[in-house]
Amino acid sequence: MTWEIIYTEQYNKKAAKFIKRHPDVLSQYQKTLELLSLNPHHPSLRLHELKGKFEGLSSISINMKYRITLEMIVTPKEIILINIGDHDKVY
């Protein structure tokens, strides 16, 4: 079973800017989203819950430098994408 990924308007704007600044990671980004929809717990995504001011959100890795923060709604199997960017900027 696959998870439904919800692309908010806010996320889409951030993602468009991110891809424009980092076109070299487009294929990694697309692969990350595909894997997320198939299995958000896949080890290569390095899914982990965030703490502090980001409590209630989780994070996955595009690569060692870039992350996507997300909200996982377990019951209907939805994943809402929140933010994308450099590790330090996302956190």
N, C-alpha and C positions, 0 to 999 in steps of 0.2 A: 504494500500500500504506500502511496506517496503522500507527502505533506503538501498542503496548499500554501504557496508563498504569497503574502500580501505585500504589494508594493505601494506604500503610501506616497502621496504627492511630495511630501517633504523628502522622503528617501530618494525618490526618482531625481529630484533636483540635485541632491548631494552626489548621487551616483553618476549623473551626467557630468558634473564638474570633476569628479574624481577620475573618470575615464578620459576626459579631455586632457587632464594634467598627467595621466599615467597610461597612455595607450599601450605601453609594453606589457601591462598586466591584464589586458582585456580577456585573453584566452584563459588565464588562471581564474579570473573573476567569474566567467561564464561556467567554467568547470566546477567552481565552488558552489554556485547556485544550483547547478544540476545535481550535484552530490547532496546538497542540503535537502532538496525536495525528495530525494530517494531515501536518504538515511542521515538525519541530522546528528546521529551519534557516531558517524564514521570517524575512526581515529585521526585521519588526516585533517579533519576540520578543527580539531582541538577545541571542541565545544566546552565551555565552562561558564558557570554562573558568576555574575559580577557582584561586588559588595559596595558598601558605602553609598554614595549618591546615585549609583547605578543599580542598586539592589532591585531585583525583580526582572532585570535584563540579563541576557547571556551574550557571549561573544564567540565568534568563529574566526578562523584564520583564512585569509586568501593565500598568504605566504607568511614568512617570518616578520615582514615589515608592516603589512596591511591587514586590517581587521574589519569585520562587519559586526555591529551590535544588533541584537534582535530580541524580540519578545516571542516566547513560545507559548501558545495557548494549547494546552495538551488535549483537552476534551474533543474539540472539533478537528484536531490535527492541523492547526494553522500556525504559520510562522510569519510574524510581522517584522519586516526589516525596518530598522530605526536609523542607523547611521553607518557610514563607510569612511574609511580613511586610514591615515598613518596611525600606528599604535598609540603614540603620545597624544594625537589630536582627538582620537575617538574616546579615549579615557580622560 
